[in-house]
Amino acid sequence: MSTTPSDKGPGKQADSSGISFTALYTGAVWHRYGLSDDVLTTSQGRWLYHLMTPFEAGSKALIGGNIRTFLLQRHLIIDHLIEQALERGITQVLEIACGMSPRGIRLRDRHPLIHMVEADLPDMATRKAARLLVSGRLGDRHQVVPMDILAESGNQSLEAVVSGVFDNNEPMIVITEGLTSYFSLPVISGFWKRLAVLMQQLPGSVYLSESYLMPQQPFLRGTLKSLGGLLGTVTRSDVSFHFNNDQQARDHFLATGFPSVRVWNPTEFYGHLPIPESRRDPMVRVIEARS
């Protein structure tokens, strides 16, 4: 995750450096739990992983889950839903804000015939491509391209990237993991509306993402708002909890133009997927929207 961290106006380039450290930390979590490849590990990520360990322990004791719990829940559920979509015959996958996500490597290893495209702002895209190139993984069926999700025109816009890399007559899977909470709801909704329009032109397409619900307990709400404000300052972004409940999330995605929306609670996968369980209702949800 590292694409477009600030609420700049449409079409303006954003600086990814502010939240690159969160992408490195996430990459270290994937690697620690056996989900990543050595080629994607970084010394900064390992350092952040150890630095965050005391905070993660305290968070788990306080709210029954922590960042690592939610990262693993969302990541493995999204992987499961991707596999279901591939079983239905989709062969094109676009992961936006790819950062150091290992998903492209894993998917290509399991499904060598799919067309995997990873996208991020230019600096991160260049960094990711260099690592994949060294490992011999880049090629016609596995690409890394620059993209700015706020750009409404130009070669880094969503529309230009999709038309430039995919067969426009075929459906696609689009993934944004660890991206949307770095924007206010009005800003990210603009991206969702454009994506919904694009997916309607490719019937059968699937969009997968996650959202964090704001807890109802006053103490937790206040604590998380404070932490979100701190993270927003560090990352120069507008860290937001967009929804209070599942129905609110579903209604909003329907209103942005997705005709079919399912909001998945990780508890629905307990005992079925190897995901960690939260002591209370998980804060994270996985959004599955179809055209």
C-alpha positions as CSV (number, residue, x, y, z in Angstrom):
1,M,0.0,0.0,0.0
2,S,1.4,3.4,-1.0
3,T,-0.6,5.0,-3.7
4,T,-1.7,8.6,-3.5
5,P,-1.8,9.5,0.2
6,S,-3.1,13.0,0.1
7,D,-6.4,14.6,-0.8
8,K,-5.1,16.6,-3.7
9,G,-7.3,17.7,-6.5
10,P,-8.2,15.3,-9.3
11,G,-5.4,14.8,-11.8
12,K,-2.7,16.2,-9.5
13,Q,0.3,14.0,-8.7
14,A,0.7,13.0,-5.1
15,D,3.8,12.1,-3.1
16,S,4.0,8.5,-1.9
17,S,6.9,9.0,0.5
18,G,4.6,9.9,3.5
19,I,3.1,6.4,3.8
20,S,5.8,4.3,2.3
21,F,6.8,3.2,5.8
22,T,3.4,1.7,6.3
23,A,3.8,-0.3,3.0
24,L,7.2,-1.6,4.3
25,Y,5.7,-2.6,7.7
26,T,2.8,-4.4,6.0
27,G,5.4,-6.2,3.8
28,A,7.3,-7.3,6.9
29,V,4.1,-8.7,8.4
30,W,3.4,-10.8,5.2
31,H,6.9,-12.1,5.3
32,R,6.8,-12.9,9.1
33,Y,3.7,-15.1,8.5
34,G,5.1,-16.9,5.5
35,L,3.0,-15.1,2.9
36,S,5.8,-13.2,1.1
37,D,9.0,-13.8,-0.9
38,D,12.5,-13.0,0.3
39,V,12.9,-10.7,-2.7
40,L,10.3,-8.3,-1.2
41,T,11.8,-8.0,2.3
42,T,13.4,-4.8,3.4
43,S,15.6,-3.9,6.4
44,Q,13.3,-0.9,7.1
45,G,10.3,-3.3,7.2
46,R,12.0,-5.6,9.6
47,W,13.0,-2.7,11.9
48,L,9.4,-1.4,11.9
49,Y,8.1,-4.9,12.7
50,H,10.2,-5.1,15.8
51,L,9.5,-1.5,16.7
52,M,5.7,-2.0,16.5
53,T,5.7,-5.3,18.5
54,P,5.0,-3.7,22.0
55,F,2.2,-1.5,20.6
56,E,0.7,-4.5,18.8
57,A,0.7,-6.5,22.1
58,G,-1.0,-3.6,23.9
59,S,-3.6,-3.2,21.2
60,K,-4.5,-6.9,21.3
61,A,-5.0,-6.7,25.0
62,L,-7.1,-3.6,24.8
63,I,-9.5,-4.3,21.9
64,G,-9.1,-8.0,21.3
65,G,-7.2,-7.5,18.1
66,N,-4.3,-5.5,16.6
67,I,-3.0,-4.3,13.3
68,R,-1.4,-7.6,12.5
69,T,-4.6,-9.5,13.2
70,F,-6.6,-7.2,10.9
71,L,-3.9,-7.3,8.2
72,L,-4.0,-11.1,8.1
73,Q,-7.7,-11.3,8.2
74,R,-8.3,-8.9,5.3
75,H,-5.4,-10.3,3.2
76,L,-6.4,-14.0,3.5
77,I,-10.1,-13.3,2.9
78,I,-9.3,-11.2,-0.2
79,D,-7.0,-14.0,-1.4
80,H,-9.9,-16.5,-0.9
81,L,-12.3,-14.3,-2.9
82,I,-9.7,-13.9,-5.7
83,E,-9.5,-17.6,-6.0
84,Q,-13.3,-17.8,-6.3
85,A,-13.3,-15.2,-9.1
86,L,-10.5,-17.0,-10.9
87,E,-12.5,-20.3,-10.7
88,R,-15.3,-18.4,-12.5
89,G,-12.9,-17.8,-15.4
90,I,-11.5,-14.3,-14.9
91,T,-7.8,-14.1,-16.0
92,Q,-7.0,-10.5,-15.5
93,V,-5.9,-9.1,-12.1
94,L,-5.0,-5.5,-11.2
95,E,-3.7,-4.8,-7.7
96,I,-3.6,-1.0,-7.1
97,A,-1.3,0.4,-4.4
98,C,0.7,-2.8,-4.6
99,G,3.6,-1.6,-2.4
100,M,5.5,-4.7,-1.3
101,S,2.5,-7.0,-1.5
102,P,3.5,-10.6,-2.4
103,R,0.1,-11.3,-3.9
104,G,1.2,-11.0,-7.5
105,I,4.0,-13.5,-7.0
106,R,1.7,-16.0,-5.2
107,L,-1.0,-15.7,-7.8
108,R,1.3,-16.1,-10.8
109,D,2.9,-19.2,-9.1
110,R,-0.5,-20.8,-8.6
111,H,-2.0,-19.5,-11.9
112,P,0.7,-19.0,-14.5
113,L,-1.7,-18.2,-17.2
114,I,-3.3,-15.1,-15.6
115,H,-2.3,-11.6,-16.6
116,M,-1.1,-9.9,-13.3
117,V,-0.6,-6.2,-13.2
118,E,0.6,-4.4,-10.1
119,A,0.2,-0.6,-9.9
120,D,1.5,2.2,-7.6
121,L,2.8,5.7,-7.8
122,P,6.0,5.9,-9.9
123,D,8.6,5.7,-7.1
124,M,7.1,2.6,-5.5
125,A,6.3,1.1,-8.9
126,T,9.9,1.5,-9.9
127,R,11.1,0.0,-6.6
128,K,8.7,-3.0,-6.9
129,A,9.6,-3.6,-10.5
130,A,13.3,-3.7,-9.8
131,R,12.9,-6.4,-7.1
132,L,10.6,-8.5,-9.3
133,L,13.0,-8.1,-12.3
134,V,16.0,-9.4,-10.2
135,S,14.0,-12.5,-9.4
136,G,13.1,-13.0,-13.0
137,R,9.4,-12.6,-12.5
138,L,8.5,-9.7,-14.7
139,G,7.2,-10.3,-18.3
140,D,4.3,-10.0,-20.6
141,R,2.0,-11.7,-18.0
142,H,3.3,-10.0,-14.9
143,Q,3.8,-6.2,-15.1
144,V,4.3,-3.3,-12.7
145,V,3.0,0.1,-13.9
146,P,2.7,3.6,-12.5
147,M,-0.8,4.8,-11.5
148,D,-2.3,7.7,-9.6
149,I,-5.9,6.9,-8.5
150,L,-6.7,10.6,-8.3
151,A,-5.7,11.3,-11.9
152,E,-8.8,11.6,-14.1
153,S,-6.8,11.8,-17.3
154,G,-3.3,11.0,-18.6
155,N,-1.3,7.8,-18.8
156,Q,-1.3,7.2,-15.0
157,S,-5.1,7.4,-14.7
158,L,-7.1,4.2,-13.8
159,E,-8.8,4.3,-17.2
160,A,-5.6,4.6,-19.1
161,V,-3.8,1.9,-17.2
162,V,-6.7,-0.6,-17.7
163,S,-7.1,0.1,-21.4
164,G,-3.3,-0.1,-21.9
165,V,-2.6,-3.4,-20.2
166,F,-5.8,-5.5,-20.4
167,D,-8.1,-7.0,-23.1
168,N,-11.0,-4.6,-22.7
169,N,-13.5,-7.2,-23.7
170,E,-12.7,-9.4,-20.7
171,P,-13.7,-9.0,-17.0
172,M,-11.0,-8.2,-14.4
173,I,-10.4,-8.5,-10.7
174,V,-9.4,-5.1,-9.1
175,I,-7.8,-5.1,-5.6
176,T,-7.1,-2.1,-3.4
177,E,-5.8,-3.4,0.0
178,G,-4.5,-0.9,2.6
179,L,-5.4,2.1,0.5
180,T,-8.8,3.6,0.9
181,S,-8.6,4.5,4.6
182,Y,-6.0,7.1,3.8
183,F,-8.6,9.3,2.1
184,S,-11.7,11.1,3.3
185,L,-14.9,9.4,2.1
186,P,-15.8,12.1,-0.5
187,V,-12.3,11.8,-2.1
188,I,-12.2,8.0,-2.3
189,S,-15.8,7.9,-3.4
190,G,-14.8,9.7,-6.5
191,F,-12.4,6.9,-7.3
192,W,-15.0,4.3,-6.5
193,K,-17.5,5.9,-8.9
194,R,-15.0,5.9,-11.8
195,L,-14.1,2.3,-11.1
196,A,-17.8,1.3,-11.0
197,V,-18.3,2.9,-14.5
198,L,-15.2,1.1,-15.8
199,M,-16.3,-2.2,-14.4
200,Q,-19.7,-1.9,-16.0
201,Q,-18.0,-1.8,-19.3
202,L,-16.4,-5.2,-18.4
203,P,-19.3,-7.3,-17.1
204,G,-18.4,-10.0,-14.6
205,S,-15.6,-7.9,-13.1
206,V,-14.9,-7.9,-9.3
207,Y,-13.6,-5.3,-7.0
208,L,-12.1,-6.3,-3.6
209,S,-11.1,-4.0,-0.8
210,E,-11.4,-3.5,2.9
211,S,-12.9,-1.0,5.2
212,Y,-12.5,-0.4,9.0
213,L,-15.7,0.3,11.0
214,M,-15.7,2.9,13.7
215,P,-16.4,1.1,17.1
216,Q,-19.4,2.2,19.1
217,Q,-17.7,2.2,22.5
218,P,-16.9,5.9,23.3
219,F,-13.4,5.1,24.8
220,L,-12.4,3.1,21.7
221,R,-13.8,5.7,19.3
222,G,-11.8,8.4,21.0
223,T,-8.6,6.4,21.1
224,L,-8.9,5.4,17.5
225,K,-9.7,8.9,16.3
226,S,-6.6,10.1,18.1
227,L,-4.4,7.3,16.6
228,G,-5.9,8.0,13.2
229,G,-5.1,11.7,13.5
230,L,-1.5,10.8,14.5
231,L,-1.1,8.4,11.6
232,G,-2.6,11.0,9.2
233,T,-0.1,13.6,10.3
234,V,2.8,11.2,9.8
235,T,1.6,10.0,6.4
236,R,0.3,13.4,5.3
237,S,-3.1,11.9,4.6
238,D,-6.6,12.0,5.8
239,V,-6.9,8.7,7.7
240,S,-10.6,8.0,8.0
241,F,-13.1,5.4,9.4
242,H,-15.7,5.7,6.7
243,F,-18.6,3.6,8.1
244,N,-20.2,2.8,11.4
245,N,-21.8,-0.6,10.3
246,D,-22.0,-3.1,7.5
247,Q,-25.3,-1.8,6.1
248,Q,-23.9,1.7,5.9
249,A,-20.9,0.4,4.0
250,R,-23.1,-1.7,1.6
251,D,-25.5,1.2,0.9
252,H,-22.6,3.6,0.1
253,F,-21.0,1.2,-2.4
254,L,-24.3,0.6,-4.1
255,A,-24.8,4.4,-4.3
256,T,-21.4,4.9,-6.0
257,G,-22.5,2.6,-8.8
258,F,-21.7,-1.0,-8.0
259,P,-24.8,-3.1,-8.7
260,S,-23.9,-6.0,-6.4
261,V,-22.1,-5.5,-3.1
262,R,-21.3,-8.0,-0.3
263,V,-19.7,-6.8,3.0
264,W,-17.8,-9.7,4.6
265,N,-17.1,-10.0,8.3
266,P,-14.0,-12.0,9.1
267,T,-16.1,-14.1,11.6
268,E,-17.8,-15.7,8.6
269,F,-14.5,-17.3,7.8
270,Y,-13.5,-18.5,11.2
271,G,-12.9,-22.2,11.0
272,H,-12.8,-22.1,7.2
273,L,-9.7,-20.0,6.5
274,P,-6.5,-19.9,8.5
275,I,-7.1,-16.4,9.8
276,P,-6.5,-15.2,13.4
277,E,-9.6,-14.6,15.4
278,S,-10.4,-11.4,17.2
279,R,-11.7,-11.5,20.7
280,R,-14.5,-9.0,19.9
281,D,-16.2,-8.2,16.6
282,P,-13.4,-7.4,14.1
283,M,-13.1,-3.8,13.1
284,V,-12.1,-4.8,9.5
285,R,-14.5,-5.7,6.8
286,V,-13.8,-7.0,3.2
287,I,-15.8,-5.4,0.4
288,E,-16.7,-7.5,-2.6
289,A,-18.4,-5.5,-5.4
290,R,-19.3,-6.9,-8.8
291,S,-20.4,-5.4,-12.1
